Amino acid sequence: MEKTEYPVTQRRLRTGAHIRELTASVKLSHKSFIQPLFVEESLSAPRAVSGLKGVMVDTSETVLETIGKDLDAGVTKFLLFPVPAFKRDEHFDFTFAVSVVRKIRQHFGERIWIAADLCLCSYTTHGHCGILSQDHSKLLNHATVDVLANYAVQLAAAGADSIAPSDMMDGRIAAIRSRLEEAGFDQVSIMSYAAKFSSQFYGPFRDACHSAPRSNGLKNRKTYQVSPLNPNDALASALRDDREGADILMVKPASLYTDIIAKLKQQTRKPVAAYHVSGEYAAVELLAAEGLINRAEGHLEVWTALQRSGADIIISYAARQARKWIDQIEF
């Protein structure tokens, strides 16, 4: 009987950890990660956030301790979300956010890079990302952009390296870029939430920032965030922000929108950031808590998918674990 041959063609490149590492086209680095930070004005002690294991909402004092520990873990890049004590619908007071950025900059100097989220959702009584009309039936684009551009200048003056507008208003990148340069902050970058979808996966974040929509008029953010059914709108929004002067283009959420990341990467030369949002993070954490997935390997697999799709930067609530997991886990 003639012997059947089964030639080995690919498995030689999988025989051990060393050759798998050597031949991998995707190579993760903790230096590509950004760690989100929450700081709330009204807190006297840090509080936990449902679904966000390992993440606390800090006070303006304890955030310095958190950043210090993150530095020891290899994290040098942060995205700050300030949560003010008082909400209003006009005449916003950004003193708290400015003071936190200034305190962080004075304490850590150039050892860290800090981006400041730019939005009004945690400031307004109705939880929307901008100024509403008197009857709360619509969000006013121009009025919102004007407030955000002024806010951006204050954050830059306090020491922010990057401004991260998450509001999804039309024209806000051009307005912010212009206002920053007029004020002499041409070195401050803009990391735009360029393709931000109206998603069900923001729940834990909204608890952290007290930012859930609660208007009697406009019930949700579908009139200004991108529909999951409209990828062309997402790409058009991102490419508009590219033209208007954004330095980094963000896709949010991330793991559910790798197709958008891949298509955007083909159409821009700007760095693309993927924000693995709170609900996506919580899904991995809940699976791990039930013993249905290995926590570290689950996050690593998500991160690998994001980088494979074209992301240059990954924003993750587990960024503080990235160096340890990447170095220690055989993947």
N, C-alpha and C positions, 0 to 999 in steps of 0.2 A: 504494500500500500504506500502510495507516495506521501511523503511527509509535507504537511502544510506549514508554510512559513508565515509568521505574524511579525513583520519588521517593526522594530522600535523606532519611532520617528520624533516624537515630541517629549516623551516621558523622561528622557535623559536630562532635560532642563528643569525637572521637578524633583529630582532624587534627594535633595537635601536643602536645608535652609540657606546655606551659603550661595548655592547656584541659583536658587529662586530669587534671592536678593539681588544677585549680580545681573540677572537677565530681566528683571522687572522693568517695564517702561514707565510705571508710575512709582515715584519715590516720594513718600510723605516726609515732611519736615515740620517740626513744631514751630519753626520760624515763620511759617505761612499762616499761623492761626491768630485770631483775635478773640479775647475773652470779654464777654459782656459784663458790665457792672451796674448794679442798681443802688441808688443812694436816695433815701427818703428823709425829707426835712423834719417830719413830725416824730420820728422814731427816737427813743432814748436807748434802745438796744436793737441789735439785728433781728430780723424776723425771717422765718422760712417761707418758701413759696411752694404751694401744692403742685406736685409733678416735677419740680426742678430739684432733684436730689443733688446735694453738694453746692447749691446756689442759695445765697442769702441776700436779702435786701439790707444794705448797710446803712449806718448813720454816717454823718460827715466825718466822724472821727474813726470809726472802725473800718471805713473803706481804705484808709492808709495801711492798716494791718493786713487787710485782704490783699492789697496790691503787693505788699512786702512779701507775703507768703507765695503769691503767684510768681514774683520775680525769682524766688528760690527754686520754683518748679520750672523755670525756663520761659515764662510768659513775659513778654515785654510790650505787647500791643493790646489796647483796651478800647471798648466802645461803651461810653458812659450814658446811662439813662437817669436823669435827675427827676425826682418826684416831689413837687412842692407841697407845702402844708395846706395852702388855701387855693381854691378853685374859683375862677371867674370867667366871664365871657368876653371881656375887653379890658384894655389898660393892664396888660399882663406884667407881672413882676418877675423878672428873671434873675433876681439877686442871688437866690439860693444856688441855682445852677452855676452861675458865674463864680460864686465863692468856692464851690466844690472844685471846679476846674483849676482855679488859682491855687487852692490849697494843695492839690495833687501835684501841680507843676512845681510849686515851691519846694515841696518835700522830696520829689524824685528827680527833678531836673530833666536832663536829657537821657536818663536811663530808660525811660519809657516813651512810647508813642501813644497819644490819646486822641481818639475821635469822640466828638460829642454829638449825640443824636439831636436832631433838630425837628421838633414837632410840637403841636399844642394839645395833643390828646390827654396828657396828664395834667394840663393846666385848666381845661374847660370844664364847666359844670355838666355839660352834655356828653363829654367823652369823645367828641369828634376831633379830627386832626386840624381843624381851622375854625374860622369865624363863620357862624351860621347867619342866615337872613333873620329878620325880626320874627317871622313866623316859624323858624326852624325847618323850613321846607327844603332849603338847599344850602350848600356850602359856598361861601363867597371867595372865589379864586384870588382876585387881585388884592383884596384887603388882607387875606391870609399871607400871600407872598410878601407883602410889604412888611408885615410884622416879623415874619421869619427872617427876612434879610437883615433887619435891624438886630434881631436876636443873634444871628450868625456873627455879626461884627463884635458883639459883646463877648461871645464865647472865644473868638479869636484873640481879642485883647486880653482875656484871662489866661491864655496859654494853650488853647486847643491846637493840636497839630492838624486836625482834619475836622470838617463839618460834615455831618451825615444827615441830610434832609430825608425824612421818612414820610412826609405828608402826601406826596403824589399830586401836588398842584402843578398845573401847567405853567411853564416859564420860570419856575423858581430857581433853577440852576443858573440861568443867565442873570437873574436879579441878584442872587447871592454872590456870584463871581464878580459882578460889577461892583457891588457894595463893598466886598472885601478889598478889591484893588483900589477903590477910591479911598479906603481907610488905611492903605499901606500894608495890607496883609496878603500880598500876592503870593507869598510862600505857603500859605495855608491851603491845603488840598480840600477837594470836595469828594466825598464817597457817597454817591447818590444811590438811594433806594430806587433804582432805575426801573426795575420790573417787579413791583410789589403787588402780589395777588390778594384779592379778597378771599381769605382762607379761613377754614375752620380750625386751623392748627396754631392759633395765637392765644389760646385760653390761659395757660399758666402765665404768660407774659402780661396779659391784661390784669391778672391778679397782682402781679409784682408792681405794676405801675398805676393801678387804679384807673385804667383807661378804657374800660368797656363802654361802647356807645349806649347812651340812655336818654336820648331825646324823644319827646312826644311827637316830633315831626319826622326828621330823617332818622330812620330806624337802624340803618347799617351803613357800611362804607363802600357800597357797591357803585356809588356814583363817582367815586374818585380812585378807588383801587381797581386793579385789572381783573377781569373775569377769567377764571380758569379755562373757559371755553374759547378764549380769544388770544391765542399766542401771537398773532400779528400785531395786536394792540401792545402787548408786552414788548415786542422787539422795536416797534415804532417809538414807544416811550423811552426805551433805553438808548436808541440811536439819537433821538432828539437831545437827551441829556449829554451824550457824547459831544454833539455839535455845540451845545451851549457852554461847555467848559468843565464838565465833570471829569475828575481824574481817575476815579474808580467806579465801575458800574456794578451794582449789586442786584442779585436775583434772590427773592424772598417769597415763600419758602424755598428750600434747596432740593432736598432729596426727591420731592414729588415733581420737580420741574427741571430735571437734568436735560430734558430736550431743549428747554429755553436757554440754559447755560451753553449747551453745545452750539446752538444756532447763533447766539449772540457772539460767542467767541470767534466764529467764522466771519463776522461782519464788523469787528472792531479790533483796534490794536491797543485799546485801553485794558488794564487789568480788570478781571472779572472776579467779584466776590460772591460767595455763596453763603447765605445765612441759614444754617440749620436751626430752625426756629423752635420755640419752646415746646410745642405739641409734638414735633418730630423727635426732639430729644426725649420728651416724656415717654413716648411710645417705646423707645429702646430701653429706657429705665424700667418701665413696667414689665416688659418681657423678662428683663434680667431679674427683677424682684420675684417673679414667679418661677424662676429657674428654667425658663424656656429659651434663654439665649445667654451667651457669655458677654457680660457687659462691655469689657474692653474690646473684644473682637467685633462686637456688634457696631460700636462707634467707629472702629477702624475701617470696617467694611463700608459704612456710609461715607466716611471721609474719602476713601479710595474711589468710590463711585463719583463723588463730586469732583475730585481732581481729574479723574479719567474723562469726565464730560467736558472739562475745560476750565474749571475754576482755578484761579491763581491764588485766591485767598479764601480761607474758611473761617467763618464766624460760628463758634460753637460754645455751648455752656460747659462742655467738657474740655475746652482748650487747655485748662490748667493740668489736665492729665496727659496731654498729647506727647510731651517729650518722653515720659515714663513708658507709656503704652507703645509708642513707635519703637523705642529702643529695646524693650523687653519682650514684646509679644512676637512669637514666631507666626508669621502670617503668609 
